[in-house]
Amino acid sequence: MTIPRPSRLHLDTLVAVLGVVLVAMNTRTAVGGLSPIYDIINSDVALGIDARAVLGSLPPIAYVIGGLITPRITRLVGLEWNLVILLSLMTVGHVVRSAATDWFTIVAGSALVLIGSGMGNVSLPPVVKRYFPNAIGAMSSAYMTFVAIGSIVPALIAVPLSLGTSWRIALGAWVFLSLGALIPWLIEIRRGHRSTDTPIPQIRGERLRVHRSPTAWAIATTLVVSSTTGYGMFAWLPDIAKESALMNQAEGGLILALFAGAGLPVALGIPLLAAKIPNISALVFVGSGLTITGALGFALAPTVAPYLWAVVLGSGTLLFPLALVLINLRTASSGASLQVSAFAQFIAYSVSAVVVPLMGFSRAETGSWQLALVGIAIIGLAAMWSGTVLARNRTVESELAS
């Protein structure tokens, strides 16, 4: 048996790290860069409230599809080829929607990008578990930080880039990031680091009845709160800022970037903290409280401190990195991690797919965003139940075995 030289080991690790963080950054670029420039796109391609509701609900719907197909694709081709497929979908989608001449084509291109993003959401936890089994907290922290960066930058630059060049460039420029993310995984495949080639059965894993695990449901519910808040705000916060907080278009993009930016420090710290503290429930309760406070702040006093509400509500998305790291901390194998990841994200994004358009329709019916924001606060209460279940500190496998 040949022992790899240390330099080769370091290079392999670097390639894997780069591959993980680039996939992570790609999972949000299609979401954060669209809603701030709806009005700019509308000058070329008509985007009424119905079209915006469809586009707003598209991320969770596409993530559901991505969550459903990822385990099947992974069983057939392995984790690494699965990543190549999802990044290829993103690349094609970026090109299609940037060249769109009607809103349907924008939806179609966005769907391709977002299905790839949904596949990335499900794939990253088992990839981390396979490549970094002794550094789950650190690598989860790293990739969640890049997820946050992928949310912040598009929202921050979408308006100025569209005004300085065109909205097509603002949407299409992200194709270079998805192409770049392909390189590390093609290198891994070329070097023979394919999960289908390994004798470890956990990579594919025995099928588990995940829906019978209270811990799996608690993780899913935590992700429901985070995803409905996150995608609700990515779809509608610029409009909420303009209509309720009386801000202009550029300020709407800025407050969305601030909302996304508030998640950056928690993305960096939460996975590390969650891997060390004995009782996870306290973090869940904090995330729930921040979500409720921020949503009610925008609902009841939007002009008083809109930037504060954006920071508070954005900080509540600590539930997202927490839920993702819990997928690994509350499972014992990569196979279980993949199944719990798919289950939790299917539940979360199914709920979000309903809630996000309902927010827009409630605005159309009532003339204000109050009902939608109060609804987000009520959903935030569900995380309290999750905290009580997660406090038991049990793995999904141990629950199902008992």
C-alpha positions, 0 to 999 in steps of 0.5 A: 500500500502506497502512503501519499506524500504530505504535499499530496495530502495537503493539495488534496485537502486544499482542492476539496476545501476550495470545491466545497466553498465555491459550491456553497457560494454558488447556492445563493447568487441566483436569489439575492441578485434578482429582487432588487432589480425587478423595476429595472428588468420591468423596463425591458421585460414586464414583471407584474405582481404575479410574475414576481410572486412566481419568481419569489416562490421559485427558490423553495420550489426548485429546492424541493425538486433539487432535494428529491433528485439529489439522493437518487443521482448520488446513488447512481453517480456518486457525490462528486459527479452529482456536484458536477451536474448541479454546477452545470445546471447553474451555468446553463441557467445563468446564461438562459435568464440573462438572455431572456426576452420575456418573463417566462424565460427568466423563470425557466433560467432561474429554475435551472439555477435554483434546482442546481442550488437545491441540489447543492444545499442537500449535497454539502452536508454529506460532502463535508462528512465524507471529506472532513469527518474530523472537522465538521464544525470548522468546514460547516462554518467555512461553507456557511460563511460562503453561502452568506457571502453569496447572498450579500454580494449579489444583493449589494451590487445588483442595482449599481451594476444594472444601472452602470451596464445592464441587468443582463450583465448583473444576472449573467456575470455569475456564470463565471463563478459556477464554471470556476466551481466545476474545476476542483470537482473535476480534479477530484474525479480525475484523481479517482476520489469518487464516492462510488469507488469507495468500499465504505457503505455509508456513502450511499447507505441503508434507507432509513424511515427518517419521517419517524424520527423526532430529531429529523422533524426538529431539524426540518422545522428549524429549517422551515423557520429559517427558509420561510424568513430567508426566502420571504425577505429575498423575494419581498424585502426591497418592496417592503422597504420601499412601501412600508419604510418609504425607501428608494430602490437603491436603499431597498437593495442595501437593506436586503444586503444588510439582512443577508450580511447579518447572517455572515457572522452567525454563519461563521460562528454557529457551526463551531459553537454548535459542535462544542456546546452540550445543549443546542436548544438555547441557540434555537430559542435565540434564533426564534426570538430574533426572527419574531422580533425582526418581523414584528418590528417591520410590521408594527414600526417599519419607519422607526428603525428599518436597518435595525429590524433588518439586522435583527431579522437577518440574525435570526437566520442563524437557524439555517447554519444551525440546522445544516450542521445538526444534520451531521451532528445528529447522524452517524453516517454519510448515508443518514446525513444525506437522507436527513438533509434531503428530508429536512430540506424537502419539508422546509422548502415545500412550506416556503414555496407556499408561504412566499407567494402568499406574502405577495398575495396578502399584500395585493389583497390588504394593501400592506405588508403587515399580515405577511410579516405577522405570519413570519413571526408566527412561523418563528414560534415553531422553532421553540418546539424544535429546541425542546426536541433537540435538547435530548441530544439523540441521533436519528439512527438511535431514535429509529433503532429504539 
